[in-house]
Amino acid sequence: MEEEKDFKTILIVDDEEPIRNILIHNLGKEGYNVIEASDGLTAVDMALEQKPDLILLDIMLPKLDGLSVCKRIKNSMNVPILMLTAKDGEIDKILGLELGADDYITKPFSVRELVARVKANLRKVEVNTNVVESEKNDEKKDAKIVVGELELDSEKFEVKVRGEVIDLTLREFEVLKFLATQPGQVVTRETLLEKVWGYEYYGDIRTVDVTVRRIREKIEKDTSTPQILVTKRGVGYYIDDSK
């Protein structure tokens, strides 16, 4: 497993020095190169200059809040961002389509769980890179998936619904693609956490539910009665292929 963590750089952004020190110590033990920032403006500058492999980003920051930092960074580079929040109510914003954050963890957090999520998000980046390269090298692979009114293009990372291009974040695209490759088949939230987020443990199910709701806001005519991305109550989600 050493290749997963060696030489990976993680930027920690938190205005509380004790939290930074705890994270620096524990992530350092895992073999990561750790850099730190205590305010939002410094965080943006460090991210763009040093191009870390992952960012741990607190919401409540001086000079520039974490949500604004996330948006600025995501507009310039594609790096996994794990948000740290003390407010459960912030989760919807964190995973919002306008920000593009990849994950979140609430304070106080277990260091073991945080390290596990860091590893999962870094592993997901590596898997995605390998998949993209594999698809590029496979000339026979059909990049398009069509299910009813839904059309996905893996090469362009583009989604169309009823012919209209829909703007999704990478994570939203991955969720939709995973479901669309097996239309009509119900997929549990746990499976989505494992296959799309890369978690090998029981993660926060609400992560999946919030992301699905964001997708529906973009692709469904009426989110109260979804016709494309459907819920199987008590089980999970599926793409309706009956139309």
NUVEXGU-40934 format. One line per field, with one value per residue (C-alpha): residue in three letters; residue number from 0; x, y, z negated. Coordinates in Angstrom, 2 decimals. Example, Ala and Ser with C-alpha at 12.3 -4.5 7.8 and 13.67 -1.06 7.14 Angstrom:
2
resn	(ALA,SER)
resi	(0,1)
xx	(12.30,13.67)
yy	(-4.50,-1.06)
zz	(-7.80,-7.14)
% end
This chain:
243
resn	(MET,GLU,GLU,GLU,LYS,ASP,PHE,LYS,THR,ILE,LEU,ILE,VAL,ASP,ASP,GLU,GLU,PRO,ILE,ARG,ASN,ILE,LEU,ILE,HIS,ASN,LEU,GLY,LYS,GLU,GLY,TYR,ASN,VAL,ILE,GLU,ALA,SER,ASP,GLY,LEU,THR,ALA,VAL,ASP,MET,ALA,LEU,GLU,GLN,LYS,PRO,ASP,LEU,ILE,LEU,LEU,ASP,ILE,MET,LEU,PRO,LYS,LEU,ASP,GLY,LEU,SER,VAL,CYS,LYS,ARG,ILE,LYS,ASN,SER,MET,ASN,VAL,PRO,ILE,LEU,MET,LEU,THR,ALA,LYS,ASP,GLY,GLU,ILE,ASP,LYS,ILE,LEU,GLY,LEU,GLU,LEU,GLY,ALA,ASP,ASP,TYR,ILE,THR,LYS,PRO,PHE,SER,VAL,ARG,GLU,LEU,VAL,ALA,ARG,VAL,LYS,ALA,ASN,LEU,ARG,LYS,VAL,GLU,VAL,ASN,THR,ASN,VAL,VAL,GLU,SER,GLU,LYS,ASN,ASP,GLU,LYS,LYS,ASP,ALA,LYS,ILE,VAL,VAL,GLY,GLU,LEU,GLU,LEU,ASP,SER,GLU,LYS,PHE,GLU,VAL,LYS,VAL,ARG,GLY,GLU,VAL,ILE,ASP,LEU,THR,LEU,ARG,GLU,PHE,GLU,VAL,LEU,LYS,PHE,LEU,ALA,THR,GLN,PRO,GLY,GLN,VAL,VAL,THR,ARG,GLU,THR,LEU,LEU,GLU,LYS,VAL,TRP,GLY,TYR,GLU,TYR,TYR,GLY,ASP,ILE,ARG,THR,VAL,ASP,VAL,THR,VAL,ARG,ARG,ILE,ARG,GLU,LYS,ILE,GLU,LYS,ASP,THR,SER,THR,PRO,GLN,ILE,LEU,VAL,THR,LYS,ARG,GLY,VAL,GLY,TYR,TYR,ILE,ASP,ASP,SER,LYS)
resi	(0,1,2,3,4,5,6,7,8,9,10,11,12,13,14,15,16,17,18,19,20,21,22,23,24,25,26,27,28,29,30,31,32,33,34,35,36,37,38,39,40,41,42,43,44,45,46,47,48,49,50,51,52,53,54,55,56,57,58,59,60,61,62,63,64,65,66,67,68,69,70,71,72,73,74,75,76,77,78,79,80,81,82,83,84,85,86,87,88,89,90,91,92,93,94,95,96,97,98,99,100,101,102,103,104,105,106,107,108,109,110,111,112,113,114,115,116,117,118,119,120,121,122,123,124,125,126,127,128,129,130,131,132,133,134,135,136,137,138,139,140,141,142,143,144,145,146,147,148,149,150,151,152,153,154,155,156,157,158,159,160,161,162,163,164,165,166,167,168,169,170,171,172,173,174,175,176,177,178,179,180,181,182,183,184,185,186,187,188,189,190,191,192,193,194,195,196,197,198,199,200,201,202,203,204,205,206,207,208,209,210,211,212,213,214,215,216,217,218,219,220,221,222,223,224,225,226,227,228,229,230,231,232,233,234,235,236,237,238,239,240,241,242)
xx	(0.00,3.01,2.57,-0.81,0.66,4.35,5.10,1.45,1.10,-1.83,-2.70,-4.34,-6.32,-7.55,-7.17,-6.88,-3.22,-3.95,-6.08,-3.41,-0.77,-2.85,-3.46,0.15,1.36,-1.05,-0.85,2.91,2.97,1.08,3.85,2.22,3.98,1.90,1.73,-0.49,-2.36,-4.26,-6.44,-8.41,-6.36,-3.10,-4.80,-5.77,-2.25,-0.62,-3.01,-2.37,1.39,2.18,-0.63,-1.28,-2.82,-5.63,-6.89,-8.40,-10.37,-12.15,-15.27,-14.77,-11.60,-10.29,-9.85,-11.81,-14.29,-13.81,-16.69,-15.27,-11.81,-13.23,-14.95,-11.86,-9.60,-12.03,-12.34,-8.60,-7.63,-9.10,-8.01,-10.04,-11.22,-12.42,-14.30,-14.13,-17.27,-18.66,-22.16,-24.24,-26.46,-23.55,-23.42,-25.86,-23.73,-20.49,-21.73,-23.51,-23.09,-21.72,-18.75,-17.61,-16.30,-15.63,-16.29,-16.86,-16.32,-17.89,-16.01,-15.15,-13.86,-12.06,-8.50,-8.73,-11.85,-10.32,-7.18,-9.38,-11.29,-8.06,-6.83,-10.17,-10.24,-6.63,-7.27,-10.30,-8.17,-5.72,-8.51,-10.12,-6.78,-6.26,-9.80,-9.43,-6.16,-7.67,-10.63,-8.34,-6.35,-9.41,-10.57,-13.45,-14.99,-18.28,-18.04,-21.76,-24.48,-28.11,-31.01,-34.34,-34.04,-30.62,-27.35,-23.84,-20.58,-17.60,-15.01,-16.49,-17.81,-21.05,-24.64,-27.69,-31.32,-33.89,-31.08,-30.11,-26.58,-26.63,-23.78,-22.76,-19.80,-17.39,-18.82,-22.39,-21.34,-19.72,-22.85,-25.09,-22.72,-22.43,-26.22,-26.69,-24.32,-26.84,-30.25,-33.19,-30.91,-31.29,-27.96,-27.67,-26.23,-23.45,-22.48,-22.41,-20.19,-17.79,-17.75,-18.03,-16.50,-14.07,-14.94,-14.10,-15.97,-19.42,-19.43,-22.05,-25.08,-26.25,-23.35,-25.10,-28.56,-27.41,-25.57,-28.58,-30.82,-28.45,-28.47,-32.27,-32.48,-30.68,-32.11,-35.70,-38.72,-40.30,-38.00,-40.98,-41.80,-38.48,-38.75,-35.06,-33.18,-35.63,-35.61,-36.38,-37.57,-35.49,-33.01,-31.29,-31.44,-31.74,-32.08,-35.53,-35.19,-38.87,-39.59)
yy	(0.00,2.30,3.54,5.04,7.51,8.11,11.60,12.70,16.28,17.34,20.97,21.48,24.70,25.51,28.58,26.45,25.53,22.50,20.91,21.57,20.02,16.89,16.45,17.17,14.59,11.83,12.35,12.60,9.19,7.84,9.01,12.12,15.42,17.99,21.75,24.16,27.45,29.30,31.58,31.39,33.73,31.96,28.64,29.69,30.94,27.77,25.50,27.19,27.42,24.05,21.97,19.53,16.12,16.73,19.60,19.42,22.66,24.15,26.23,28.91,30.76,34.33,36.55,34.19,31.52,27.87,27.68,30.61,29.04,25.78,27.55,29.55,26.51,24.31,26.99,26.72,23.11,19.66,18.53,16.53,18.76,17.34,19.97,20.19,21.57,21.96,22.53,19.63,22.12,23.18,19.78,20.70,23.72,21.75,19.17,21.79,21.83,25.37,24.41,20.99,19.76,16.03,15.06,16.41,15.41,17.03,18.19,16.72,13.95,10.67,10.94,7.34,8.11,11.28,9.40,6.71,9.32,10.95,7.59,6.86,10.17,9.84,6.26,7.42,9.94,7.19,4.87,7.60,8.39,4.74,4.41,7.51,6.22,2.80,4.30,6.42,3.36,1.28,2.50,0.03,1.27,3.09,6.27,7.03,5.64,6.27,5.37,6.88,10.68,10.45,10.49,10.39,10.92,9.61,11.24,14.71,14.14,15.49,14.73,15.50,15.21,15.52,16.84,19.64,19.69,19.53,20.95,18.37,18.20,15.29,13.44,13.89,12.63,9.56,8.71,9.08,7.08,4.23,3.95,4.39,1.51,-0.80,0.72,-0.66,-2.21,-0.86,0.15,0.59,3.71,1.60,0.33,3.87,4.99,2.14,2.31,6.06,7.60,4.73,4.11,0.64,1.23,2.35,6.03,8.72,7.72,11.33,12.05,9.92,11.33,14.96,14.25,12.44,15.36,17.78,15.63,15.53,19.30,19.42,16.50,16.07,18.11,17.58,16.53,15.40,12.71,11.80,9.95,9.34,8.86,6.93,5.89,2.33,3.05,1.39,0.01,2.58,4.25,3.27,4.74,4.06,2.31,1.54,4.59)
zz	(0.00,-0.21,3.33,2.41,-0.10,0.71,1.97,1.86,0.63,-1.53,-2.25,-5.65,-6.01,-9.53,-11.73,-14.87,-15.40,-17.67,-14.93,-12.32,-14.57,-15.16,-11.45,-10.52,-13.04,-12.03,-8.28,-8.53,-10.22,-7.20,-4.90,-3.46,-2.83,-4.72,-4.17,-6.10,-5.91,-8.64,-6.50,-3.28,-1.09,-1.94,-1.23,2.30,3.04,1.69,3.57,6.91,6.39,4.82,6.39,3.52,4.17,1.64,-0.52,-4.01,-4.26,-7.27,-6.61,-9.26,-8.22,-8.52,-5.44,-3.13,-4.23,-3.31,-0.87,1.13,0.99,2.35,5.20,6.20,6.16,8.07,10.75,11.39,10.70,10.19,6.73,4.20,1.35,-1.96,-3.94,-7.73,-9.35,-12.84,-11.46,-10.20,-8.38,-6.17,-4.47,-1.71,-0.79,-0.94,1.52,3.59,7.34,7.28,5.09,6.22,2.85,2.93,-0.67,-4.17,-7.78,-10.84,-13.93,-16.33,-14.09,-14.58,-13.29,-12.10,-10.06,-8.60,-7.52,-5.98,-3.99,-2.84,-1.56,0.09,1.97,3.10,4.21,6.17,8.07,9.01,10.11,12.21,13.86,14.74,16.07,18.25,19.68,20.27,22.12,24.26,25.26,26.01,29.42,29.53,26.31,26.78,24.72,24.89,22.67,23.58,21.31,22.32,22.18,20.53,22.52,21.06,22.93,20.93,23.19,22.83,19.27,20.68,19.75,21.85,20.81,23.56,25.76,23.36,21.93,18.12,16.02,13.40,11.06,11.57,8.56,9.79,13.22,11.66,9.67,12.70,14.91,12.41,12.25,16.01,16.83,15.14,15.91,13.99,11.39,7.87,6.31,2.55,0.95,-0.57,2.88,4.25,1.36,2.09,5.90,6.51,3.38,2.88,-0.77,-2.03,-5.26,-6.28,-5.36,-5.88,-3.81,-3.68,-1.33,1.28,0.61,0.91,4.15,5.64,4.71,6.45,9.57,9.58,9.32,12.66,14.62,13.44,14.54,11.13,8.28,6.19,8.77,10.42,13.71,14.46,11.20,9.05,5.39,4.37,0.86,-1.80,0.74,2.95,6.37,10.02,13.50,14.93,18.30,18.81,20.97)
% end
